[in-house]
Amino acid sequence: MNVTFFADHGASTLSTADMTLQELRALILKTTVRTKDKLPWLKLATFGDKRTKENSLRHNANVEAITGIELDYDAEKMSFDEAVAIVQQARLTALVYTSPSHTSAKPRWRIVLPTSRDLPPVERKKLVARVNGLFGGIFAGESFTLSQAYFFGAVNGNPEHKAEIVEGDFIDLRNDLDAGALGKGKKPKQAARGLSDDPHDTMTPDEELIADIKSGQVYHQSLLALAARWIGRGKTADRKSTRLNS
């Protein structure tokens, strides 16, 4: 996948690299600076040479193609491990990494999902909505901005800095996720049986959530609640998959 890097918010210059997720993960983990404003930015897209009046190359009109999508979570409720578990259950190819200000007490993280090929910029919102729906509409609104880029790396060697790869399908090949897609600022219209809006809800028995997932009834919200619950209990991914597939 083609990744574009900006040295700072001004984005007066850029560099590109053709990378695997493994290479990008290694770069994210080894990058560390003293202050957040010194961190570089990344974007799964290709840009042209059109500049704004402020001399920036990073703007919507300058995006020529997308090579993936990025979503930002900053609500500090869902843990990094819960996010990884949900992507695993959805069988998507992705890289989940922590934001510079992340701590286990106040989790903040991002998801990068490459596409199977370069796509027109107009396709991006649809793909972001698929992942936003999978997570119950928890992502920051700027995740839908075409040219939005994000910091990567750690500040002062933050020991809680993490990055994990999940193997699965490319997000642009998962048309099945359109049924539960959620646009910017949208929330699920229907909750699974007995569920509140909180993905950590404990009102509904596991067996009912599993039945909803297997039948396809309110699939995404049930999966979100179940994954969050099982991560909290310390269940492993293998044990969870075995139970869902049984």
N, C-alpha and C positions, 0 to 999 in steps of 0.2 A: 504494500500500500504506500501511496505517496503521502508524506507528512511534511507540512510546512511549519517552520519555526520562526518566531519573532523574538528579537532580543529584549524588547520592552513593549510597554503599552502604546508608545508612539508608532511603532511598526513602520518606520521609515525604510527599513531594510528587511529582507527575509532570506531564508535559506531553505532548501528542500532536501529530502532524503527518501529513497525507496527502501522501506524497512519492513521487517516482520514484527509481529506483536512481541515476540521474545526479545528482539533488539530494542524495541521501544520500552519495554518493561525494564530492561537493564539500564537504559539511559535515565529513566525516571528514578530508579533506586539509587543510582550513583551521583545524581545531581544534588548538591547541597550548597547553600549560600548563607551569609550572615543575616540578611534582611530580605523580607518577602519581595520588595520592589526590585531586587536583583535577579529574581528567578526568570527564566525564559518562558515563552508561551508556545503551545502547540495547537495545531489545527489539521484535521483530516480533510484537506481540500487543496486545490491548485488555484493560484491567483494570477492575475494578469499584471499589467504595469500601469494601470490607472491610479492616480493619486488624488486624495482629497485636498482641500485647501490647506489642511494642516500637514500635508505631505505624507499621509498614512496610506499604506498599501492594503490595510486590513479594513475593508468595508464591503457591504453586500454587493454593490455593483461591480466589484473587482473579482468576485468568485467565479471561476470558469467551470469548475466541476467539483463534486464532492467525492471523497474516497472512503468516507465513513461518517459517523456522527459522534457527538460528545454530549453528555448530559451531566448537569451539576446538581448535587444534593447538599444543602447547607442547613437543613432544619434541625440537625443535631439529635435526632431520635433513633433512626434506624442505624444499626451498627454496620461496620464494614463487612463483617462475616455474614450478616443477614443478606446484604446486597449480593455477595458472591453466591450464596445459596440459591437465591431467586433466579439469578442468571443461569446457574447450573440446571435447575429444574426446568427452565424454559428452553434449554439446549441451544444457547446462542454463543457465537464466538465473540468474545469481549475481553477487554482489559479493564479491571477495576483498580483504581489507585486513590490513595488518600490525598486530600487537599493540604496545602502548607500549614493551615491552622488546625488540622485534625488532632483530636485526642480521643482516647477510648471513652471518656466521660462526655465529650461533645463531638460525636462523630461527624465528619464532613468528608465526602468522597466524590469521585467522578467515574463515569463509565465511558469508555471509548469502544465503539463497535465498528469495525471495518465493513465495507460493502464488498460484494463479489467482483465488482468492476467500477470504473469511474462512472458517475451518474450526473445527470443535469442538476443544477442547484435546486430547481423546483421540487425535486423528489425529497428533499431533506425533511421538511415539516412532517410529511407522512410517516417517515421512518422514526423520527423522534417521538411522534404520538404513539407509535406501537410500543416503544419501551416505556413511555410515561404511563400508558394504560396497564402494562404488566406490573408496574410498581404502585398502582393505585393513585396516580396523579401527584406524586411527591416532589417532582423535580422543579428547580427554579425556572421561572419564566424565560430567562435569557438563554436557556438551553435551546429554545426554538429560533433564536436569532441566527441567520444564515452565516454571518462572518464571525460569530463569537468564538474567541480562542480562550485558552485557559493556561494558568500557571502550571508548571510541573516541577517536582523536586521537593526537597526538604529544607527547612530553615534551621540552622544551627544543629544539623545532624539529628533531628527529631527521631528518637528511638521508636516511636509509634508509626513512623512512615511505612506504608505497605503498598504493594502492587501485586495483583494476582491475575493470571490468565485463565479464561474458561474456554474450552473448545466446544464447538457446536456448529450451528448453521449461520450463514451470513444474514444479517437483519433484513436486507432487501429481498431475500428469498422466502421470507416468512409471512406470506399473505394471510395466513390463519390468524395472525395477531391483529389484523385490522378490525375484527369484530369488537375487541375490547380497547381499541385505541382511544387515547384522551389527548385533546389539543391543549394549547396553553391555557392554564387557569381552570381547566375542566376537572370535575370529580366524578367518580363512578355514579351512575344513575341508580344502580340497584346493588345492595349489599347481599352477600351470601347469607344463608339462613342463620339468624341469631347474631350476626356480626355487627359491630359498631363500625365507625369510620376509622378506628384505631387498628392498624395492622397487627398489633400485639394482643388483640382481643382474645379472651379465654372463655367466652360464653358458649361457643359451639364445640361439641365433642370432636375429637380428631376424626372419628369414623365418618361423621357427617361431612366434614370438610373433604376427606378423601373421596367420598361418594360424589360430591359436587365436582371435584377435579376430574374424576374418571368419566363422569357423564357429560362434562362440558358445561354444566350449569354454573354460571358466574365463576368461570374457571380462574381468572386472574386474581380476584380478591381472595378467593379461598386459598389459592396457592401462596399468595403473599402472607396471609395470616398463619398458614401451616408452617411455612419455611421459617418465619420469624419465631414461632413458638418452639419448633424443634431445635433451632440453633440455640435458643435460650436454655434448653434442657441438655445441651451438649451432645446431641445425636450426630453421628458422622454422616457424610454424604452417601456412603455406600448403604448404610442401614436405612436411610430415608428413601433412597431409590428402590431398594428391595421391597419396602412396605408399600410404596405407591404402585409398584408393578405387580404386586401379588393379587 
